[in-house]
Amino acid sequence: MSEIQPQGATPATTGPAGTYPPNAYAQSVPAELTQAPAATWRRWFLLTAAAGVLVGLAWWLAAPGGAFYGDGKDYTIWFGRDMVLAGLGVLAGLVTAGLLLWAAAKQDYDKHSTARFLAAMAGAVLGSVIAWRIGVFAGDLFATPPANMANPSIVFSLRSPSVMVFWPLVTAAVVFLYRLVAYLARPSPSGN
């Protein structure tokens, strides 16, 4: 005998041990996140994370104690070296936010904007870690450490790992501020 379900209700599922109520968690996830194509998630995540390789190489090339100038043993340049990575993270965050907003405007703020944003944010977090590791790897690969070095990380390393949050933080802040200004500038429905 089948039970009569109210119109629009999710039917209970039947399993080996009996009947179970519908999954409450699946109903709480916004539809735009569950319906976003996997290609959207993959593309934005992988491209943003892969940009970390370029940021890491640029950090090693531009930072004091890196490829062109400065001595890694000099502790006075360590702050500048960290700030170069922070600046590159800010630049990468601005570029990522610009691309997200451009893609959203191009597709007239389609239902996949949130999925693109979350994928790009996850990619930015991973991209920051990749940039750090690529820069340190390039320093280890191409720098000649002194013979009496106390620690191998003196040659080229990151002393303040907190600068890695700049990329995702700037991306989120720019997208938030843009959306906030766009929302506040939108005319009211009543025409006042």
C-alpha positions in Angstrom: 0.0 0.0 0.0 1.5 3.3 -1.0 1.2 6.5 1.1 -0.2 9.6 -0.4 2.5 12.4 -0.5 1.6 16.1 -0.4 2.3 17.8 -3.7 5.9 18.9 -4.0 7.1 16.8 -1.1 10.2 14.6 -1.5 9.3 10.9 -1.1 10.9 8.9 1.5 13.6 6.4 0.3 13.4 2.7 1.0 16.6 0.9 1.9 17.5 -2.6 3.2 16.5 -1.7 6.8 13.3 0.1 6.0 12.0 3.5 5.0 14.1 6.6 5.6 13.0 10.2 5.6 14.3 12.5 2.8 17.8 13.8 3.2 17.5 17.1 5.1 21.1 18.1 4.2 20.5 17.7 0.5 17.5 20.1 0.8 19.6 22.7 2.6 22.3 23.1 -0.1 21.3 25.8 -2.6 20.3 24.5 -6.0 22.7 26.7 -7.9 25.7 24.9 -6.2 24.4 21.4 -6.8 23.4 22.1 -10.4 26.7 23.9 -11.5 28.5 21.8 -14.1 31.6 20.1 -12.9 33.5 21.8 -15.7 32.8 25.2 -14.1 34.1 24.1 -10.8 37.2 22.4 -12.3 38.0 25.2 -14.7 38.0 28.0 -12.1 39.7 26.0 -9.4 42.5 24.6 -11.6 43.2 27.9 -13.5 43.4 29.9 -10.2 45.6 27.2 -8.5 47.8 27.0 -11.6 48.4 30.7 -11.5 50.2 30.1 -8.2 53.1 28.7 -10.3 53.5 32.1 -12.0 53.1 34.0 -8.8 55.8 31.8 -7.1 58.3 32.3 -10.0 57.6 36.1 -10.0 58.2 36.1 -6.2 61.5 34.4 -6.6 62.6 36.7 -9.4 61.4 40.0 -7.8 62.1 39.5 -4.1 65.4 40.5 -2.4 67.5 37.4 -1.8 65.9 35.8 -4.9 67.2 35.6 -8.4 68.7 39.0 -9.0 69.7 41.0 -5.9 70.1 40.7 -2.1 71.8 38.2 0.1 69.6 35.6 1.8 71.8 35.6 4.9 71.0 39.3 5.5 68.1 39.3 7.9 67.1 42.9 7.0 65.8 41.8 3.7 63.5 39.1 5.0 60.6 41.5 5.6 60.9 42.9 2.1 61.0 39.4 0.7 57.7 38.6 2.4 56.1 41.8 1.3 56.9 41.1 -2.3 54.9 37.9 -2.0 52.1 39.9 -0.2 52.1 42.4 -3.1 51.9 39.7 -5.7 49.1 38.1 -3.7 47.2 41.4 -3.8 47.8 41.7 -7.5 46.6 38.1 -8.1 43.6 38.7 -6.0 42.6 41.8 -8.0 43.1 39.9 -11.3 41.0 36.9 -10.0 38.2 39.2 -8.8 38.3 41.1 -12.1 37.9 37.9 -14.0 35.1 36.6 -11.8 33.2 39.9 -12.2 33.8 40.0 -15.9 32.6 36.4 -16.3 29.5 37.2 -14.2 28.7 40.3 -16.1 29.3 38.6 -19.5 26.8 35.9 -18.6 24.4 38.4 -16.9 24.9 37.0 -13.4 23.8 33.5 -14.3 23.0 30.9 -11.7 26.6 29.6 -11.6 28.2 32.9 -10.3 28.4 31.5 -6.7 29.9 28.2 -8.0 32.6 30.1 -9.9 33.4 32.3 -6.9 33.7 29.4 -4.5 35.9 27.4 -7.0 38.1 30.5 -7.6 38.4 31.1 -3.8 39.5 27.5 -3.2 41.9 27.8 -6.1 43.3 31.0 -4.7 44.0 29.3 -1.3 45.8 26.5 -3.1 47.5 28.9 -5.5 49.0 30.8 -2.5 50.4 27.7 -1.1 51.8 26.7 -4.5 53.3 30.1 -5.0 55.1 29.8 -1.7 56.4 26.3 -2.4 57.5 27.2 -6.0 59.4 30.3 -4.8 61.2 28.3 -2.1 61.9 25.5 -4.5 63.4 27.9 -7.1 65.5 29.4 -4.3 66.7 26.0 -3.3 67.3 25.0 -6.9 69.2 28.0 -8.1 70.8 29.6 -5.1 74.2 28.6 -3.8 74.0 28.4 0.0 77.0 29.5 2.0 79.2 26.8 3.5 78.5 27.7 7.2 74.8 28.2 7.0 72.9 27.7 10.2 69.6 26.8 8.5 68.9 26.0 4.8 65.8 28.3 4.8 68.0 31.3 5.2 68.7 31.5 1.5 65.2 32.0 0.3 62.1 31.4 2.4 58.9 32.9 3.7 59.1 34.2 7.3 55.5 35.3 7.6 53.1 32.6 6.2 50.2 34.9 7.0 50.9 36.8 3.7 49.4 33.8 1.9 45.9 34.9 2.8 46.2 38.1 0.7 45.2 36.5 -2.6 41.9 34.9 -1.4 41.2 37.8 0.9 41.5 40.5 -1.8 39.5 38.4 -4.2 36.6 38.1 -1.7 36.8 41.7 -0.6 36.7 43.1 -4.2 33.8 40.9 -5.2 31.9 41.7 -2.0 32.4 45.4 -2.4 31.5 45.4 -6.0 28.3 43.4 -5.4 27.4 45.7 -2.4 27.8 48.9 -4.4 25.8 47.4 -7.3 23.1 46.4 -4.9 23.0 49.8 -3.2 23.0 51.6 -6.6 20.1 49.5 -7.9 16.9 51.5 -8.2 14.2 50.6 -5.8 11.2 48.6 -7.1 8.8 51.3 -6.1 10.6 53.9 -8.1 11.4 56.2 -5.1 
